[in-house]
Amino acid sequence: MRGAAGVRPLADEAEVFVYLRPLPPEAERLSFEIASLVAVSADGTEVPLQLRTRVVARARGERERLLAWGRLPPGRYTGLAVHVAKATLAGDEGPANLIVPAAPAEATLPFTAGRGTATVLSASFRYPASVEQTFQFEPSLFLALPERTIPDNVALCANAGQANVSLLDRRARRVTAVLPTGASPRAVAIDAAARRAYVAVAEDDEVKVVDLASGATLARVHLAPGDRPWDLTLPAGGRALVVANSGSNTVSFVDLATLTEVQRVPTGDAPSALLADRAGRRAYVLDRRGNAITVVDLANRAAAATVATDPEPLRAAVDAAGRRLYVVHAGSAYLTVLSLPDLAPAGRVFVGLGATTVLVDSRTDLIYVGRGDAPRLDVYDPSSLAPLTSVDLPAPASLLAIDDAENTLWAVLPDARTVAVVDLTSRELLATVDVGDAPAALALTGARP
């Protein structure tokens, strides 16, 4: 069984992810191309890694980048070896070629690659030790293991195409760990009080329970064969996890104490997104192929109503007062507005075909809408529903969340395999963080409700 992008889940092998820290300011004139990067085992065996960043150069908005990743046999490793193809140094008369060594340069850091686990290595480029006055270049990398992120600072990104979850430090805005999952993790939710995360693993028909402090797997909640859990949520004040099963057209209630399924509710065709209201009374299940929303009474664990929508409802958001529900669709150019609790039509807003996500900032009630063909978010006024402004992004967004303490907006950018962080006051891009293939979900501790 493979993930969405063809990467099989990690089994008997180990995995390593090498992140390159931002280059120092003195390296602004340097550029070099990496030919290969290998992990070196204790017995001298070299295991090639897949390069994600081949050309290294300091650029505007310098950020940490995923340099390489790969699968390797479990065991002891002494570090990495990097082979450079070419290097240049910019000057007044143009770039000058540097002399690169024929042999790879070694970066030493003993680490153990455990079976079924992933190791994150942080590489820092040391400019003075790499560039000599004689126009010789030999890359000098300092390797370190990132400090473990405390649970209160965690952000999680589920990578459906790489069978893992990237664990980010939301304050430092960098990846500090990678948690292997089963095939096609599609959704993730955080229980901050219990310091746990729940990951919907679609192709394995299960929900994986992860300890946020250690990253260890605590349990696996097995659902019915063919359920294909596609989204999940932890309603406010509830004692059950709610899971939307796209394969069986159902919603499961999983008791948080026993970690067993205790109730199942039928929905429409292909429930693909799930939203609980802020009071924890209702859940809105978006039935993508059914062109409808199934409303679930969370207290009674039963379907309460069904309302028709435009074709292929994708994402929904509720305003701060709980009086409006906003819905974007894959098959419609309009944002639908429904009044709550009666679900009566309350407006339609033209947002353009290809909308992928919608989010309401509960502090301002501003409505953020993303489209799959535009590297920006359009911002709408909650009273007039008129467009106000836009927020530029490096690539189109598929999912949004807000860090309440930092007042930052986090956006999943699947085409770029990154997560972007934007300051909500200035609307300036603060950071982009490389994650895995086909990022499909995002959860933050301290997310704005």
C-alpha positions as CSV (number, residue, x, y, z in Angstrom):
1,M,0.0,0.0,0.0
2,R,1.3,3.4,-0.9
3,G,0.6,7.0,-0.1
4,A,-0.9,9.6,-2.4
5,A,2.4,10.3,-4.2
6,G,3.7,6.7,-4.3
7,V,5.8,6.7,-1.2
8,R,5.2,3.5,0.8
9,P,4.7,3.7,4.6
10,L,7.9,3.2,6.6
11,A,8.2,-0.4,7.8
12,D,11.5,-2.2,8.5
13,E,13.7,0.7,7.3
14,A,14.6,4.0,9.0
15,E,14.3,7.5,7.6
16,V,16.4,10.7,7.7
17,F,15.5,14.3,6.9
18,V,18.3,16.8,6.5
19,Y,17.3,20.5,6.9
20,L,19.7,23.3,5.9
21,R,19.6,26.3,8.2
22,P,19.6,29.8,6.6
23,L,23.0,30.7,5.1
24,P,24.9,33.5,7.0
25,P,24.9,37.0,5.6
26,E,28.5,36.7,4.5
27,A,27.5,34.0,2.0
28,E,25.3,36.3,0.0
29,R,27.6,36.2,-3.0
30,L,28.1,32.4,-2.9
31,S,26.2,29.8,-4.9
32,F,26.9,26.1,-5.1
33,E,25.3,23.0,-6.7
34,I,25.2,19.7,-4.8
35,A,25.8,16.6,-6.9
36,S,25.0,14.1,-4.1
37,L,24.4,13.7,-0.4
38,V,24.9,10.4,1.4
39,A,24.5,9.0,4.9
40,V,27.6,7.2,6.1
41,S,27.1,4.2,8.3
42,A,29.5,3.1,11.1
43,D,31.0,0.5,8.8
44,G,31.6,3.0,6.0
45,T,28.6,2.1,3.8
46,E,27.1,5.1,2.0
47,V,23.4,5.4,1.6
48,P,22.3,8.0,-1.1
49,L,19.6,10.5,-0.1
50,Q,17.1,12.2,-2.4
51,L,18.0,15.8,-2.9
52,R,15.2,18.3,-2.4
53,T,17.4,21.4,-2.7
54,R,20.1,21.0,-5.3
55,V,21.3,24.6,-5.8
56,V,22.2,26.4,-2.6
57,A,22.3,30.2,-2.5
58,R,21.3,32.9,-0.1
59,A,18.2,34.7,-1.2
60,R,15.8,37.3,0.0
61,G,13.6,35.9,2.7
62,E,16.3,33.3,3.6
63,R,14.7,30.3,5.3
64,E,15.4,26.8,6.4
65,R,15.1,24.3,3.6
66,L,14.7,20.6,3.3
67,L,18.0,19.6,1.8
68,A,17.5,15.9,1.4
69,W,15.7,12.9,2.8
70,G,15.9,9.1,2.4
71,R,15.2,5.7,3.6
72,L,18.1,3.7,5.2
73,P,18.9,0.5,7.0
74,P,18.5,0.8,10.7
75,G,21.8,1.1,12.6
76,R,24.5,3.5,13.6
77,Y,25.7,6.3,11.4
78,T,28.6,8.6,11.6
79,G,27.2,11.5,9.6
80,L,26.9,12.7,6.1
81,A,29.1,13.2,3.0
82,V,28.3,15.9,0.4
83,H,29.7,16.0,-3.1
84,V,29.6,19.4,-4.8
85,A,29.3,19.7,-8.6
86,K,30.3,23.4,-8.9
87,A,30.5,26.6,-6.9
88,T,30.6,30.3,-7.9
89,L,31.3,33.5,-6.1
90,A,29.7,36.7,-7.4
91,G,32.0,39.7,-8.1
92,D,32.0,43.1,-9.7
93,E,32.8,41.5,-13.1
94,G,30.4,38.6,-12.7
95,P,30.5,35.2,-11.1
96,A,33.9,33.5,-10.6
97,N,34.1,29.7,-10.6
98,L,35.6,28.2,-7.5
99,I,37.7,25.1,-7.4
100,V,35.7,22.2,-5.9
101,P,37.2,19.0,-4.5
102,A,36.9,15.7,-6.3
103,A,36.1,13.9,-3.1
104,P,33.0,14.4,-1.0
105,A,33.2,16.6,2.2
106,E,32.3,14.9,5.4
107,A,30.0,16.3,8.1
108,T,30.2,14.3,11.3
109,L,27.4,13.6,13.7
110,P,26.9,10.1,15.2
111,F,23.2,9.1,15.2
112,T,21.2,6.0,15.5
113,A,18.5,5.3,12.8
114,G,15.9,3.2,14.5
115,R,13.6,0.7,12.7
116,G,10.4,2.4,11.7
117,T,11.5,5.9,13.0
118,A,12.6,9.1,11.4
119,T,15.6,11.3,12.3
120,V,15.8,15.0,11.6
121,L,19.3,16.5,11.1
122,S,19.9,20.2,11.2
123,A,22.8,21.4,9.0
124,S,24.4,24.8,9.3
125,F,26.7,26.1,6.6
126,R,30.0,27.5,7.9
127,Y,31.2,30.1,5.3
128,P,34.7,30.9,6.5
129,A,35.7,27.2,6.7
130,S,34.2,26.6,3.2
131,V,35.7,29.4,1.1
132,E,39.4,29.9,0.9
133,Q,41.3,32.9,-0.4
134,T,42.8,30.7,-3.1
135,F,39.4,30.3,-4.8
136,Q,39.0,26.8,-3.4
137,F,35.6,25.7,-2.1
138,E,35.0,22.8,0.3
139,P,31.6,22.8,2.0
140,S,31.7,22.7,5.7
141,L,28.5,21.7,7.4
142,F,27.8,21.5,11.1
143,L,25.2,18.9,11.9
144,A,23.0,18.9,15.0
145,L,19.9,17.2,16.3
146,P,17.1,19.8,16.7
147,E,15.9,20.4,20.3
148,R,12.6,18.6,21.0
149,T,9.6,21.0,20.7
150,I,7.5,21.2,23.9
151,P,3.9,20.3,23.4
152,D,2.6,23.8,23.9
153,N,4.6,25.0,20.9
154,V,3.7,22.2,18.4
155,A,2.3,22.5,14.9
156,L,1.6,19.4,12.9
157,C,1.3,18.9,9.2
158,A,0.0,15.6,7.8
159,N,1.8,14.7,4.6
160,A,-0.5,12.4,2.6
161,G,2.0,11.6,-0.1
162,Q,4.9,10.7,2.3
163,A,3.1,8.7,5.0
164,N,4.2,10.9,7.8
165,V,3.5,14.0,9.9
166,S,5.9,16.9,10.1
167,L,6.2,18.3,13.7
168,L,7.0,22.0,13.7
169,D,8.0,24.4,16.4
170,R,5.4,27.1,15.8
171,R,7.6,29.7,17.6
172,A,10.8,28.9,15.8
173,R,8.9,28.0,12.6
174,R,11.0,25.0,11.8
175,V,10.6,21.2,11.5
176,T,12.1,19.5,14.6
177,A,10.7,16.0,14.1
178,V,9.0,13.7,11.6
179,L,6.5,11.1,12.7
180,P,5.9,8.1,10.4
181,T,2.3,7.1,10.0
182,G,0.5,4.6,7.9
183,A,-0.6,5.2,4.3
184,S,-2.1,8.5,3.4
185,P,-2.5,10.5,6.6
186,R,-5.4,12.9,5.7
187,A,-6.2,14.8,8.9
188,V,-4.8,15.7,12.3
189,A,-6.2,17.1,15.5
190,I,-4.5,18.1,18.7
191,D,-5.8,17.5,22.3
192,A,-3.7,20.1,24.1
193,A,-4.9,19.2,27.6
194,A,-4.0,15.5,27.1
195,R,-0.9,16.4,25.1
196,R,-2.0,14.0,22.3
197,A,-2.5,14.2,18.6
198,Y,-4.9,12.1,16.5
199,V,-4.1,11.3,12.9
200,A,-6.6,10.0,10.4
201,V,-4.7,7.4,8.3
202,A,-7.0,6.9,5.3
203,E,-5.6,3.8,3.6
204,D,-5.1,1.9,6.8
205,D,-8.6,2.6,8.1
206,E,-7.4,3.8,11.5
207,V,-6.8,6.7,13.7
208,K,-3.2,6.9,15.1
209,V,-2.8,8.4,18.6
210,V,0.5,10.2,19.2
211,D,2.2,11.5,22.3
212,L,3.1,15.2,21.6
213,A,6.0,15.2,24.1
214,S,7.9,12.1,22.8
215,G,6.4,11.6,19.3
216,A,5.7,8.0,20.3
217,T,2.6,6.1,19.0
218,L,0.3,5.5,22.0
219,A,-2.5,3.5,20.3
220,R,-4.2,2.8,17.0
221,V,-8.0,3.0,16.7
222,H,-9.0,0.5,14.2
223,L,-12.1,1.5,12.1
224,A,-14.1,-0.7,9.7
225,P,-12.4,-2.0,6.5
226,G,-13.0,0.5,3.7
227,D,-13.9,3.4,6.1
228,R,-11.1,5.6,4.7
229,P,-11.1,8.3,7.5
230,W,-10.7,11.6,5.7
231,D,-11.2,14.2,8.4
232,L,-11.6,14.4,12.2
233,T,-12.2,16.9,14.9
234,L,-12.3,17.3,18.7
235,P,-15.5,19.2,19.6
236,A,-15.2,21.7,22.4
237,G,-16.0,20.1,25.8
238,G,-16.6,16.7,24.2
239,R,-15.4,13.3,25.3
240,A,-15.3,11.8,21.9
241,L,-13.3,12.3,18.7
242,V,-15.5,12.7,15.6
243,V,-14.2,11.1,12.4
244,A,-15.6,11.5,8.8
245,N,-15.2,8.2,6.9
246,S,-15.2,9.0,3.2
247,G,-15.3,5.3,2.1
248,S,-18.3,4.2,4.1
249,N,-20.3,7.4,4.1
250,T,-20.4,7.5,7.9
251,V,-19.2,9.5,10.9
252,S,-17.6,7.6,13.8
253,F,-17.5,8.7,17.5
254,V,-14.4,7.5,19.2
255,D,-14.4,7.6,23.0
256,L,-11.3,9.4,24.2
257,A,-10.9,7.3,27.4
258,T,-11.2,3.9,25.9
259,L,-10.0,4.8,22.4
260,T,-12.8,2.7,20.8
261,E,-15.5,3.5,18.4
262,V,-18.8,3.9,20.4
263,Q,-21.2,5.2,17.8
264,R,-21.6,5.5,14.0
265,V,-23.9,7.9,12.1
266,P,-24.7,7.7,8.4
267,T,-24.0,10.7,6.2
268,G,-24.2,11.6,2.5
269,D,-21.9,10.5,-0.3
270,A,-18.1,10.9,0.4
271,P,-17.9,13.0,3.6
272,S,-14.6,14.7,3.1
273,A,-14.5,17.6,5.6
274,L,-15.8,18.1,9.1
275,L,-16.4,21.2,11.2
276,A,-17.6,21.3,14.8
277,D,-19.2,24.6,15.9
278,R,-17.5,26.5,18.7
279,A,-20.1,25.5,21.3
280,G,-19.5,21.8,20.6
281,R,-23.2,21.2,19.9
282,R,-23.1,20.4,16.2
283,A,-20.8,19.1,13.5
284,Y,-21.2,20.0,9.9
285,V,-20.2,17.1,7.6
286,L,-19.4,18.1,4.0
287,D,-20.6,15.4,1.6
288,R,-18.5,16.1,-1.4
289,R,-20.1,13.7,-3.9
290,G,-23.5,14.1,-2.3
291,N,-23.5,17.9,-2.8
292,A,-24.9,18.3,0.7
293,I,-24.1,19.0,4.3
294,T,-25.1,16.5,7.0
295,V,-25.7,18.1,10.4
296,V,-24.8,15.9,13.3
297,D,-26.2,16.5,16.8
298,L,-23.1,15.9,18.9
299,A,-24.9,15.4,22.2
300,N,-27.2,12.7,20.9
301,R,-24.7,11.4,18.3
302,A,-27.3,11.4,15.5
303,A,-27.9,13.1,12.2
304,A,-30.2,16.1,12.8
305,A,-30.6,17.5,9.2
306,T,-29.3,17.6,5.7
307,V,-29.0,20.7,3.5
308,A,-28.3,20.8,-0.2
309,T,-25.2,22.8,-1.4
310,D,-23.6,23.8,-4.7
311,P,-21.5,21.0,-6.3
312,E,-18.7,19.4,-4.3
313,P,-18.6,21.3,-1.0
314,L,-15.0,21.4,0.2
315,R,-14.5,23.4,3.3
316,A,-16.7,25.3,5.8
317,A,-16.2,28.0,8.5
318,V,-18.5,29.4,11.2
319,D,-18.4,33.1,12.3
320,A,-17.6,34.1,15.8
321,A,-21.2,34.4,17.0
322,G,-22.2,31.1,15.5
323,R,-24.8,32.7,13.3
324,R,-23.4,32.1,9.9
325,L,-21.9,29.1,8.1
326,Y,-19.6,29.8,5.1
327,V,-19.0,27.0,2.5
328,V,-16.7,26.9,-0.5
329,H,-17.1,24.3,-3.3
330,A,-14.9,22.6,-5.9
331,G,-17.7,22.8,-8.5
332,S,-19.0,26.3,-7.9
333,A,-17.6,29.8,-8.2
334,Y,-19.7,31.0,-5.2
335,L,-19.1,31.1,-1.5
336,T,-22.4,30.0,0.1
337,V,-23.7,31.6,3.3
338,L,-26.2,29.8,5.5
339,S,-27.8,31.2,8.6
340,L,-27.6,29.3,11.8
341,P,-29.1,27.3,13.4
342,D,-31.9,27.1,10.8
343,L,-29.4,26.6,7.8
344,A,-31.5,28.9,5.6
345,P,-29.8,30.6,2.6
346,A,-28.3,33.9,3.7
347,G,-26.2,35.0,0.7
348,R,-23.9,34.0,-2.1
349,V,-20.6,35.6,-2.9
350,F,-18.7,35.3,-6.2
351,V,-15.2,34.1,-5.3
352,G,-14.1,32.5,-8.6
353,L,-14.0,28.9,-9.6
354,G,-11.4,26.7,-7.9
355,A,-11.9,27.8,-4.2
356,T,-10.0,25.4,-1.9
357,T,-10.4,26.7,1.6
358,V,-12.2,29.2,3.9
359,L,-11.5,30.5,7.4
360,V,-13.1,33.0,9.6
361,D,-10.9,34.9,12.1
362,S,-13.0,34.8,15.3
363,R,-11.3,37.9,16.6
364,T,-12.3,40.1,13.6
365,D,-14.9,38.0,11.8
366,L,-13.0,38.6,8.5
367,I,-13.4,35.8,6.0
368,Y,-10.3,34.4,4.2
369,V,-10.8,32.4,1.0
370,G,-8.1,30.6,-0.9
371,R,-8.2,29.3,-4.5
372,G,-6.1,26.6,-6.1
373,D,-5.1,28.8,-9.0
374,A,-4.0,31.9,-7.1
375,P,-1.1,32.5,-4.8
376,R,-3.1,34.6,-2.4
377,L,-6.0,34.7,0.0
378,D,-8.9,37.0,-0.6
379,V,-10.3,38.8,2.5
380,Y,-14.0,39.6,2.7
381,D,-16.0,41.9,5.0
382,P,-18.4,39.9,7.2
383,S,-21.1,42.6,7.1
384,S,-21.3,43.5,3.4
385,L,-19.5,40.3,2.1
386,A,-17.6,42.6,-0.2
387,P,-13.9,41.9,-0.9
388,L,-11.6,44.1,1.2
389,T,-8.0,43.1,0.4
390,S,-5.8,40.1,-0.3
391,V,-2.9,38.4,1.3
392,D,0.0,37.3,-1.0
393,L,1.4,33.8,-0.6
394,P,4.2,32.0,-2.4
395,A,1.8,29.4,-3.8
396,P,-2.0,28.5,-3.6
397,A,-3.3,27.5,-0.2
398,S,-5.4,24.4,0.6
399,L,-5.9,24.8,4.4
400,L,-5.7,27.6,7.0
401,A,-5.3,28.0,10.7
402,I,-4.5,30.9,13.1
403,D,-2.0,30.9,15.9
404,D,-3.9,32.9,18.6
405,A,-0.9,33.9,20.7
406,E,1.3,35.0,17.8
407,N,-1.6,36.4,15.7
408,T,-0.3,34.7,12.7
409,L,-2.1,32.8,9.9
410,W,-0.7,29.5,8.8
411,A,-1.4,28.2,5.3
412,V,-0.7,24.8,3.8
413,L,0.7,25.2,0.2
414,P,0.6,21.7,-1.3
415,D,2.1,22.6,-4.7
416,A,5.2,24.0,-3.0
417,R,5.3,21.3,-0.2
418,T,5.5,24.1,2.4
419,V,3.6,25.8,5.2
420,A,3.5,29.6,5.1
421,V,3.2,31.9,8.1
422,V,1.7,35.4,7.7
423,D,1.5,38.2,10.2
424,L,-2.2,39.1,10.4
425,T,-1.6,42.7,11.3
426,S,0.8,43.6,8.6
427,R,-0.2,40.8,6.3
428,E,3.5,40.2,5.6
429,L,5.0,36.8,5.0
430,L,7.1,35.8,8.0
431,A,8.3,32.3,7.1
432,T,7.8,29.3,4.9
433,V,8.7,25.9,6.1
434,D,9.3,22.8,3.9
435,V,7.3,19.8,4.8
436,G,6.5,16.6,3.0
437,D,4.7,15.4,-0.2
438,A,1.1,16.3,-0.6
439,P,0.5,18.1,2.7
440,A,-3.1,17.6,3.5
441,A,-3.8,18.8,7.0
442,L,-2.6,21.2,9.7
443,A,-3.1,21.6,13.4
444,L,-1.7,24.0,16.0
445,T,-1.6,24.0,19.7
446,G,-3.0,27.4,20.7
447,A,-5.0,27.7,17.5
448,R,-7.6,30.4,17.6
449,P,-11.0,28.8,18.0
